[in-house]
Amino acid sequence: MAESPNFVQPAIPKFDGYYEYWSMLMENLLRLKEYWGLIETGVVTGPANATPK
C-alpha cells in the first residue's frame, strides 16, 4: 500500500535543554497519540513466573 506524499508524520521532540518546553511538547504528542493514559496510570505487569490464568 503506497503512502500519500502529502502525509507528514509528527517528529518526536528532541530535548534541547529546556525541560519545561520539551515536557509540554511530549505531553501534547502523547495525548495526540492517545498514550497519555499509560503515563498517568502506568502499565501493570505480572511477575516473571506468572501464568496466563
C-alpha positions, 0 to 999 in steps of 0.5 A: 500500500503506497503512502500519500506524499502529502502525509507528514508524520509528527517528529518526536521532540528532541530535548534541547535543554529546556525541560519545561518546553520539551515536557509540554511538547511530549505531553501534547504528542502523547495525548495526540497519540492517545498514550497519555493514559499509560503515563498517568496510570502506568502499565501493570505487569505480572511477575516473571513466573506468572501464568496466563490464568 
